[in-house]
Amino acid sequence: MPHGTCELCCRSGLELTRHHLIPRSRHRKGQIRRSFPKSELSERIAMLCRSCHRFIHRTLSEAELASSFNTISDLQRHPEIAKFIGWIADKPAGLAVRSAKPRRRSESGNGIQR
């Protein structure tokens, strides 16, 4: 993994991962194919630290990422992600951050997990 500065939290000296701003699982969807040139689907990538990358995927679905949060500036404007970025910005590079999985609502809508 390359080391550098996270494009989301701007911390430096971190091991970076590739984040597809338009998730690969959405590339074949008609709306996405009509909205973006083919070359942009594979080239729109952000280099993120593991903490930011993990938090994004725990916070937003792939459909949300593809349709509404497919740029760094869009991600930075999301309320939960903005709060996380503000919190992590001054943390040391070696800090291991754990993000809790969001609670999924059951099909009956009562919030109880199966």
C-alpha positions in Angstrom: 0.0 0.0 0.0 1.3 3.5 -0.8 1.8 6.0 1.9 0.8 9.6 1.7 -2.0 12.1 2.6 -5.6 10.9 2.9 -7.8 12.9 0.5 -10.7 13.0 3.0 -9.2 13.8 6.4 -5.9 15.3 5.1 -3.7 13.4 7.6 -0.3 12.6 6.2 2.1 9.7 6.6 -0.7 7.1 6.4 -1.0 3.9 4.5 -3.6 4.6 1.8 -6.3 2.5 0.1 -8.0 3.0 -3.2 -11.7 4.1 -2.8 -13.8 3.9 -6.0 -15.9 7.0 -5.7 -18.4 5.3 -8.0 -18.6 1.8 -6.5 -17.7 -1.0 -9.0 -20.8 -2.9 -8.1 -22.8 0.0 -9.6 -20.9 0.4 -12.9 -23.4 -1.8 -14.8 -26.5 0.0 -13.6 -28.3 1.9 -16.4 -28.6 5.2 -14.5 -24.9 5.2 -13.6 -23.8 4.2 -17.1 -25.9 7.1 -18.5 -24.6 9.6 -15.9 -20.8 9.0 -16.3 -18.5 8.3 -19.2 -17.1 4.8 -19.1 -13.5 6.0 -18.5 -14.7 8.1 -15.5 -16.2 5.0 -13.8 -12.8 3.3 -13.4 -10.7 6.5 -13.0 -12.7 8.3 -10.3 -10.7 7.0 -7.4 -9.7 8.6 -4.1 -6.7 7.6 -2.0 -8.0 7.3 1.6 -6.6 6.1 4.9 -8.2 2.9 6.2 -10.1 4.7 8.9 -11.9 7.1 6.5 -12.4 4.3 3.9 -14.0 2.0 6.5 -16.2 4.8 7.9 -17.6 5.7 4.5 -18.6 2.2 3.8 -20.2 1.8 7.2 -22.1 5.0 6.8 -23.3 5.0 3.2 -24.7 2.3 0.9 -23.1 1.7 -2.5 -26.2 3.2 -4.2 -25.9 6.4 -2.1 -22.2 6.6 -2.9 -22.9 6.2 -6.6 -25.8 8.6 -6.9 -25.1 11.4 -4.3 -21.6 11.1 -2.8 -19.3 10.4 -5.7 -16.8 13.2 -5.2 -14.5 14.0 -2.2 -16.4 17.3 -1.7 -19.7 15.5 -1.6 -18.4 13.1 1.0 -17.0 16.0 3.1 -20.5 17.6 3.1 -22.2 14.6 4.5 -23.1 15.4 8.1 -21.8 12.1 9.7 -18.7 12.0 7.6 -17.9 15.7 8.3 -18.2 15.0 12.0 -15.9 12.0 11.7 -13.3 14.0 9.7 -13.4 16.8 12.3 -12.8 14.2 15.0 -10.0 12.3 13.3 -8.1 15.2 11.7 -5.8 15.7 14.7 -5.3 12.1 15.6 -1.9 10.4 15.1 -1.4 8.2 12.0 -1.0 5.0 14.0 -4.4 5.3 15.8 -6.6 2.3 15.1 -10.1 3.5 14.7 -13.1 1.1 14.9 -16.4 2.1 13.4 -19.5 0.4 14.7 -21.7 -1.1 12.1 -25.0 0.8 11.8 -28.1 -0.9 13.1 -30.2 -2.3 10.3 -33.9 -2.0 10.7 -35.8 -5.3 10.4 -38.4 -5.8 7.7 -41.2 -5.1 10.1 -39.6 -1.7 10.9 -39.3 -2.2 14.7 -35.5 -1.9 14.8 -35.0 -5.4 16.1 -32.2 -7.3 14.3 -32.7 -10.9 13.3 
